[in-house]
Amino acid sequence: MKLIIQIPCYNEEETLPATLADLPREAHGFDCVEWLVIDDGSSDRTAEVAEANGVDHIVQVPENRGLAHAFLTGLDAGLRLGADVIVNTDADNQYQGGCIADLVAPVAAGEADMVVGERPIEAVDDFSPMKKRLQRSGSWVVRKLSSTEVRDAASGFRAFDREAAIRLQVYGKYSYTMETIVQAGWEGLRVVSVPIRVNAKTRDSRLVKSIPQYIWRSASTIVRTFALYKPFRFFFLAGLLPFLISLALVGRWFYLQWFTDDVASRVPSLVAAAVFLLLTAQIWVVGFLADLLAANRRMTAEILHEQRRAALDASGIPPN
């Protein structure tokens, strides 16, 4: 069994040495543990620092493509290097490397395909009260969408077995954290959480530059993921509001027409009800078409999965 610990990096020459010093070289149940750094177009000495600190594999991306791309690049490289389990951690030394043993244990025991490290959110002094509330509410939404019990959806400290690493795809550019949980739940992968510990903050988050920006990007990611993986339900709910408004306007028309002496013209109300009903029909038709497209996307994803597995087989690296 081979464990590969991947670290997506962008200009991390200052924090990377401490992160690497915290990582294990051995893990129970694994014959070897290797480190993999994905240098996402850094303009500093990240790659040189990684090499000087004993990193086994360095993948250099010519230009900065963002965290989600670096994460997927790492998974692909880890698979090609023959990893049975891949751990993803951050280069800012946020997560304690000593928790990797807890993180990989459910995967090594065959009890989970994907494990998400759960930070002690309430005890993290670096998180503002507003950020803690947003973390809780965002994780609740992701749990409902994914039908999992993940309580820290924004955590990037994760372990994947080989099959999960082959299957996962990320369509958003901002981050992979929430989308991969929803996808894993939708794909029927076994997803569990384990408590982890964190280190003191070494630098400000590059993903959370301001609370409004964090809310906007997280909300748009959740909405896009909902529409992508459950389009019929998404568009049904989107069309529910104009449908209810239409019903209310029609009900109001019947009430005034039959139970009052008001003789005023009520044609505008009926026209408005017709407009809202037409809008509802259009949204639900779009939902029906999106659901058909989703079925086609699922088949395409399955084909890509088989092609990826075949490519790994052809490279001489057997799947589990």
JOCOR-V794568 format. One record per backbone hydrogen bond with DSSP energy under -0.5 kcal/mol. NH is the residue of the N-H (numbers start at 1). CO is the residue of the C=O. If there is no record, write none. Layout:
nh | co
NH | CO
NH | CO
This chain:
nh | co
3 | 32
4 | 2
4 | 85
5 | 34
6 | 4
6 | 87
7 | 36
8 | 89
9 | 38
16 | 12
19 | 15
20 | 16
21 | 17
22 | 18
22 | 19
23 | 20
30 | 27
31 | 1
32 | 1
33 | 25
34 | 3
36 | 5
37 | 57
38 | 7
39 | 37
39 | 59
40 | 9
40 | 38
41 | 39
41 | 61
49 | 45
50 | 46
51 | 47
52 | 48
53 | 49
54 | 51
55 | 50
57 | 35
59 | 37
60 | 58
61 | 39
61 | 59
68 | 173
70 | 66
71 | 67
72 | 68
73 | 69
74 | 70
75 | 71
76 | 72
77 | 73
78 | 74
79 | 75
80 | 76
81 | 77
82 | 79
83 | 78
84 | 2
85 | 2
86 | 160
87 | 4
88 | 158
89 | 6
91 | 8
93 | 90
96 | 197
99 | 96
100 | 97
101 | 98
103 | 99
104 | 100
105 | 101
106 | 102
108 | 104
109 | 105
110 | 107
111 | 106
112 | 106
113 | 190
114 | 190
115 | 159
116 | 192
117 | 115
117 | 157
118 | 194
119 | 117
121 | 119
123 | 120
124 | 120
124 | 121
125 | 123
127 | 124
132 | 128
133 | 129
134 | 130
135 | 131
136 | 132
137 | 133
138 | 134
139 | 135
140 | 136
141 | 137
142 | 138
143 | 139
144 | 140
145 | 141
146 | 142
147 | 143
148 | 143
155 | 152
158 | 88
158 | 156
159 | 115
160 | 86
161 | 113
162 | 84
165 | 161
166 | 162
167 | 163
168 | 164
180 | 176
181 | 177
182 | 178
183 | 179
184 | 180
185 | 181
186 | 182
187 | 183
188 | 184
188 | 185
189 | 184
191 | 189
192 | 114
194 | 116
196 | 118
199 | 94
209 | 207
214 | 210
215 | 211
216 | 212
217 | 213
218 | 214
219 | 215
220 | 216
221 | 217
222 | 218
223 | 219
224 | 220
225 | 221
226 | 222
227 | 223
228 | 224
229 | 225
230 | 226
234 | 230
235 | 231
236 | 232
237 | 233
238 | 234
239 | 235
240 | 236
240 | 237
241 | 237
243 | 239
244 | 240
245 | 241
246 | 242
247 | 243
248 | 244
249 | 245
250 | 246
251 | 247
252 | 248
253 | 249
254 | 250
255 | 251
256 | 252
257 | 253
258 | 254
259 | 255
260 | 256
270 | 266
271 | 267
272 | 268
273 | 269
274 | 270
275 | 271
276 | 272
277 | 273
278 | 274
279 | 275
280 | 276
281 | 277
282 | 278
283 | 279
284 | 280
285 | 281
286 | 282
287 | 283
288 | 284
289 | 285
290 | 286
291 | 287
292 | 288
293 | 289
294 | 290
295 | 291
296 | 292
297 | 293
298 | 294
299 | 295
300 | 296
301 | 297
302 | 298
303 | 299
304 | 300
305 | 301
306 | 302
307 | 303
308 | 304
309 | 305
310 | 306
311 | 307
312 | 308
313 | 309
314 | 310
315 | 311
316 | 313
317 | 312
318 | 316
